[in-house]
Amino acid sequence: MVSTCGLGAFWIKNKMARRTGPTTLELQKLIEELRKLSYEQNVNIWKRIAKDLERPRRIRREVNLYRLEKNIKDGETAIVPGKVLSLGEFTKKNTVAAYCFSKTAEEKINKTGKAISIQELIKKNPKGSKVRIIG
Protein backbone atom coordinates (compact mmCIF):
# COMPACT_ATOMS: atom_id res chain seq x y z
CA MET A 1 0.00 0.00 0.00
CA VAL A 2 1.37 3.41 -0.97
CA SER A 3 1.29 6.05 1.73
CA THR A 4 -0.06 9.32 0.35
CA CYS A 5 0.86 11.42 3.41
CA GLY A 6 -2.54 13.06 3.58
CA LEU A 7 -2.67 13.99 -0.08
CA GLY A 8 -5.33 11.40 -0.86
CA ALA A 9 -6.33 10.30 -4.32
CA PHE A 10 -5.24 13.64 -5.83
CA TRP A 11 -1.57 12.77 -5.38
CA ILE A 12 -1.92 9.28 -6.81
CA LYS A 13 -4.01 10.49 -9.75
CA ASN A 14 -1.57 13.24 -10.77
CA LYS A 15 1.53 11.03 -10.47
CA MET A 16 0.25 8.70 -13.18
CA ALA A 17 1.52 9.41 -16.67
CA ARG A 18 -1.15 10.68 -18.99
CA ARG A 19 -1.04 9.84 -22.67
CA THR A 20 -1.37 13.01 -24.67
CA GLY A 21 -0.65 11.93 -28.22
CA PRO A 22 0.74 14.26 -30.90
CA THR A 23 0.56 17.88 -29.79
CA THR A 24 1.32 19.69 -33.04
CA LEU A 25 -1.78 20.66 -34.98
CA GLU A 26 -0.08 19.84 -38.29
CA LEU A 27 0.63 16.26 -37.18
CA GLN A 28 -2.88 15.78 -35.80
CA LYS A 29 -4.37 16.88 -39.13
CA LEU A 30 -2.02 14.56 -41.05
CA ILE A 31 -2.99 11.57 -38.90
CA GLU A 32 -6.68 12.35 -39.35
CA GLU A 33 -6.21 12.70 -43.12
CA LEU A 34 -4.32 9.37 -43.30
CA ARG A 35 -7.06 7.54 -41.40
CA LYS A 36 -9.78 9.05 -43.58
CA LEU A 37 -7.93 8.11 -46.78
CA SER A 38 -7.35 4.59 -45.46
CA TYR A 39 -11.07 4.17 -44.89
CA GLU A 40 -12.14 5.75 -48.19
CA GLN A 41 -9.63 3.91 -50.41
CA ASN A 42 -9.65 0.69 -48.34
CA VAL A 43 -5.84 0.79 -48.12
CA ASN A 44 -4.20 -0.39 -44.89
CA ILE A 45 -0.81 1.26 -45.49
CA TRP A 46 -2.15 4.72 -44.57
CA LYS A 47 -3.68 3.37 -41.36
CA ARG A 48 -0.29 1.87 -40.46
CA ILE A 49 1.52 5.16 -41.14
CA ALA A 50 -1.02 7.04 -38.99
CA LYS A 51 -0.50 4.58 -36.15
CA ASP A 52 3.29 4.98 -36.39
CA LEU A 53 3.05 8.78 -36.40
CA GLU A 54 0.94 8.71 -33.23
CA ARG A 55 3.82 7.21 -31.27
CA PRO A 56 5.83 9.48 -28.96
CA ARG A 57 8.64 11.40 -30.65
CA ARG A 58 11.33 9.63 -28.63
CA ILE A 59 10.39 6.25 -30.14
CA ARG A 60 9.37 7.42 -33.61
CA ARG A 61 11.45 6.03 -36.47
CA GLU A 62 14.73 7.63 -37.52
CA VAL A 63 16.28 6.26 -40.70
CA ASN A 64 19.70 7.01 -42.20
CA LEU A 65 20.29 7.29 -45.94
CA TYR A 66 22.42 4.13 -46.12
CA ARG A 67 19.41 2.15 -44.89
CA LEU A 68 17.17 3.69 -47.56
CA GLU A 69 19.79 2.93 -50.20
CA LYS A 70 19.96 -0.69 -49.08
CA ASN A 71 16.21 -1.41 -48.83
CA ILE A 72 14.59 0.43 -51.76
CA LYS A 73 14.10 -1.28 -55.10
CA ASP A 74 13.90 0.58 -58.41
CA GLY A 75 10.50 2.12 -59.11
CA GLU A 76 9.41 2.10 -55.47
CA THR A 77 8.61 4.99 -53.21
CA ALA A 78 9.97 4.82 -49.68
CA ILE A 79 7.98 6.26 -46.80
CA VAL A 80 9.43 6.96 -43.37
CA PRO A 81 6.92 7.71 -40.59
CA GLY A 82 9.51 9.75 -38.74
CA LYS A 83 12.75 11.50 -39.61
CA VAL A 84 15.32 10.82 -42.34
CA LEU A 85 18.91 11.45 -41.24
CA SER A 86 21.94 12.07 -43.46
CA LEU A 87 24.41 9.28 -42.60
CA GLY A 88 25.46 7.56 -45.82
CA GLU A 89 24.95 8.26 -49.50
CA PHE A 90 21.82 8.08 -51.64
CA THR A 91 22.42 7.27 -55.32
CA LYS A 92 19.04 5.92 -56.45
CA LYS A 93 16.50 7.86 -58.49
CA ASN A 94 13.60 7.00 -56.18
CA THR A 95 11.16 9.18 -54.28
CA VAL A 96 11.43 9.32 -50.50
CA ALA A 97 8.50 10.60 -48.43
CA ALA A 98 8.86 11.34 -44.72
CA TYR A 99 7.32 13.36 -41.93
CA CYS A 100 10.63 15.18 -41.43
CA PHE A 101 14.05 15.38 -43.11
CA SER A 102 17.33 16.68 -41.79
CA LYS A 103 18.65 19.49 -43.95
CA THR A 104 21.61 17.55 -45.36
CA ALA A 105 19.56 14.38 -45.92
CA GLU A 106 17.07 16.33 -48.03
CA GLU A 107 19.92 17.85 -50.08
CA LYS A 108 21.52 14.43 -50.68
CA ILE A 109 18.22 12.86 -51.74
CA ASN A 110 17.34 15.72 -54.09
CA LYS A 111 20.67 15.33 -55.95
CA THR A 112 19.53 12.05 -57.54
CA GLY A 113 15.99 11.32 -56.35
CA LYS A 114 13.17 13.33 -54.87
CA ALA A 115 12.36 14.13 -51.23
CA ILE A 116 8.68 14.90 -50.55
CA SER A 117 6.39 15.18 -47.55
CA ILE A 118 3.80 12.56 -46.66
CA GLN A 119 1.02 15.02 -47.61
CA GLU A 120 2.45 15.30 -51.14
CA LEU A 121 2.64 11.51 -51.44
CA ILE A 122 -1.00 11.16 -50.39
CA LYS A 123 -2.09 13.56 -53.14
CA LYS A 124 0.17 11.93 -55.73
CA ASN A 125 -0.56 8.27 -54.86
CA PRO A 126 -3.78 7.85 -52.82
CA LYS A 127 -3.89 4.07 -53.43
CA GLY A 128 -0.41 3.63 -51.97
CA SER A 129 0.83 1.43 -54.79
CA LYS A 130 4.56 0.63 -54.90
CA VAL A 131 5.14 2.26 -51.50
CA ARG A 132 7.48 0.63 -48.99
CA ILE A 133 7.61 1.55 -45.30
CA ILE A 134 11.21 1.86 -44.13
CA GLY A 135 12.29 1.97 -40.51
C-alpha positions in Angstrom: 0.0 0.0 0.0 1.4 3.4 -1.0 1.3 6.0 1.7 -0.1 9.3 0.4 0.9 11.4 3.4 -2.5 13.1 3.6 -2.7 14.0 -0.1 -5.3 11.4 -0.9 -6.3 10.3 -4.3 -5.2 13.6 -5.8 -1.6 12.8 -5.4 -1.9 9.3 -6.8 -4.0 10.5 -9.7 -1.6 13.2 -10.8 1.5 11.0 -10.5 0.3 8.7 -13.2 1.5 9.4 -16.7 -1.2 10.7 -19.0 -1.0 9.8 -22.7 -1.4 13.0 -24.7 -0.6 11.9 -28.2 0.7 14.3 -30.9 0.6 17.9 -29.8 1.3 19.7 -33.0 -1.8 20.7 -35.0 -0.1 19.8 -38.3 0.6 16.3 -37.2 -2.9 15.8 -35.8 -4.4 16.9 -39.1 -2.0 14.6 -41.0 -3.0 11.6 -38.9 -6.7 12.4 -39.4 -6.2 12.7 -43.1 -4.3 9.4 -43.3 -7.1 7.5 -41.4 -9.8 9.1 -43.6 -7.9 8.1 -46.8 -7.3 4.6 -45.5 -11.1 4.2 -44.9 -12.1 5.7 -48.2 -9.6 3.9 -50.4 -9.6 0.7 -48.3 -5.8 0.8 -48.1 -4.2 -0.4 -44.9 -0.8 1.3 -45.5 -2.2 4.7 -44.6 -3.7 3.4 -41.4 -0.3 1.9 -40.5 1.5 5.2 -41.1 -1.0 7.0 -39.0 -0.5 4.6 -36.2 3.3 5.0 -36.4 3.0 8.8 -36.4 0.9 8.7 -33.2 3.8 7.2 -31.3 5.8 9.5 -29.0 8.6 11.4 -30.6 11.3 9.6 -28.6 10.4 6.2 -30.1 9.4 7.4 -33.6 11.4 6.0 -36.5 14.7 7.6 -37.5 16.3 6.3 -40.7 19.7 7.0 -42.2 20.3 7.3 -45.9 22.4 4.1 -46.1 19.4 2.1 -44.9 17.2 3.7 -47.6 19.8 2.9 -50.2 20.0 -0.7 -49.1 16.2 -1.4 -48.8 14.6 0.4 -51.8 14.1 -1.3 -55.1 13.9 0.6 -58.4 10.5 2.1 -59.1 9.4 2.1 -55.5 8.6 5.0 -53.2 10.0 4.8 -49.7 8.0 6.3 -46.8 9.4 7.0 -43.4 6.9 7.7 -40.6 9.5 9.8 -38.7 12.8 11.5 -39.6 15.3 10.8 -42.3 18.9 11.5 -41.2 21.9 12.1 -43.5 24.4 9.3 -42.6 25.5 7.6 -45.8 25.0 8.3 -49.5 21.8 8.1 -51.6 22.4 7.3 -55.3 19.0 5.9 -56.5 16.5 7.9 -58.5 13.6 7.0 -56.2 11.2 9.2 -54.3 11.4 9.3 -50.5 8.5 10.6 -48.4 8.9 11.3 -44.7 7.3 13.4 -41.9 10.6 15.2 -41.4 14.1 15.4 -43.1 17.3 16.7 -41.8 18.7 19.5 -44.0 21.6 17.5 -45.4 19.6 14.4 -45.9 17.1 16.3 -48.0 19.9 17.8 -50.1 21.5 14.4 -50.7 18.2 12.9 -51.7 17.3 15.7 -54.1 20.7 15.3 -56.0 19.5 12.1 -57.5 16.0 11.3 -56.3 13.2 13.3 -54.9 12.4 14.1 -51.2 8.7 14.9 -50.5 6.4 15.2 -47.6 3.8 12.6 -46.7 1.0 15.0 -47.6 2.4 15.3 -51.1 2.6 11.5 -51.4 -1.0 11.2 -50.4 -2.1 13.6 -53.1 0.2 11.9 -55.7 -0.6 8.3 -54.9 -3.8 7.9 -52.8 -3.9 4.1 -53.4 -0.4 3.6 -52.0 0.8 1.4 -54.8 4.6 0.6 -54.9 5.1 2.3 -51.5 7.5 0.6 -49.0 7.6 1.5 -45.3 11.2 1.9 -44.1 12.3 2.0 -40.5 
